[in-house]
């Protein structure tokens, strides 16, 4: 009997050694207080705002999305691993979840990894356009690289297949391909998402890092590269889409330069639609978006950041520039205090806000009135676990 128990124990140990697994719970809580000027108020006969006010607001996610998730990995031998990730966002101030996006609205993936051949995953994930995060001085905070393209570069993507290569001589490749799941390949209105795809190549060394990204998001109704008519500066309230901001191709060139305590970052994005119809004056079909900034790691705990973001739209849509400064102070390895001060300056025809809102200036958005400026201050605390 003892020999049988010993044999069973040895066999079990062999299985554990061959197929070790682990699951990690992680998360981030971000909360603070926000002041914003130029917030629209009231409404005219067309439903557009006809006044402006200032606002104080308890806010969650301005410095970084509040989220929680699970990661797991199982070593199945031969250098192969099975892995998964589940991640969802929430509002720290209210406890509310992601609404219509599902419990795990950011990540819900399963896949295989091999140190030599790379990683393949399937499921819901952050869309590849989020790859600008590493090159944004403010790390895609609420007032940064997503604001002037109205959220075009931070969406999630379902039905996705992704591949991440290993790093070879400083280069690595990442690609995504997301199915529409419609009866037409690119989408025809029978599903909530059109076909989406993209690829990025990154080169990294000790002095600098460069990345190129191509991605496209198809209209789920038409399968095309135009998001439909948009609100014409809040006057056309029959808003049937978000134009170039929601369905288009995007070409991105990004660079980081590492100079001791300083990190210099710059980027250029060309956002292009195709086959646009029903375009009214002031509705852009192309965008040119660029930014630059510097981070000074003054001490191991304290960082100061300054950045400028600019966008220019065609078809009389005008241009806008965000000027922003801020920084963070680490109370510990997992907790930091953050501060950001920003202003957006619009040309006569534009109404971009600090937040990544849809077009228009109805009172239900935070966008300033056409041609007006908007300023804001945010201070908060962020804890990761």
Helices and strands as residue ranges (DSSP letters): H 2-18, E 21-41, E 51-59, E 67-77, E 80-89, G 99-101, E 107-114, E 118-126, G 128-135, G 147-149, E 156-164, E 171-178, E 196-204, E 208-217, G 243-245, E 248-259, E 262-272, E 286-296, E 302-313, E 318-330, E 335-346, E 374-384
